């Protein structure tokens, strides 16, 4: 007698089924796995078997990033200081907006030091 696998699928879906599960998933593998009724790891294996499925997963992830960026722009236009600070610290680095500090020696030279370890 075959052992029950709970709600998990016992047969591999075809490419069309995998692509349908990826659609509107936001690129979230757990959501796709739930739609395919299999584990996260099995889902990744199935997706990676088809170039078209890998591309579809990447496209879904990019769409979600676009939505996030659109919301960020909306918040920046509304004057949300946190959103403004985030944008400047990530995309405005080349203009000097950063929270990172770089320490150098005199005139930008290396800092030299000597380390002594005592026992």
Steps between C-alpha positions, in 0.01 A plus 500: 500500500630843406587733789290819519684826441236724659391782268811468283487423131635161399556578129715766341299778332568604143661832405163666429376415851817633660477823299136543608603457865775762462260758351408772754703329774726800558791263450430341840601135471290400803186631328589311182566182701159529663336533159691196373435308823862415561793610715705816447806296397309289251351817352847650448616179330201502266541871418871458430430221250353748251667822387158653433394430860820653640439811290136517610605480867754779448238712319258457791769611746578805285130593484485494880808723519335741256195518727725569798689772314173659390381509861834651604466776239144568618621531860790726399262731312280510811800618703561181701839573658585135555438421133706802396788396727488145363513620139787739563704245698462234229475675164655832604837368618680649201382842621636444850182379670606203708494374857829316448816668617837436345810563707833572336835634606642842418415612146308178431796272560484167677499491877797305628508343844697251697339222697666336798346190655603420856439174676 
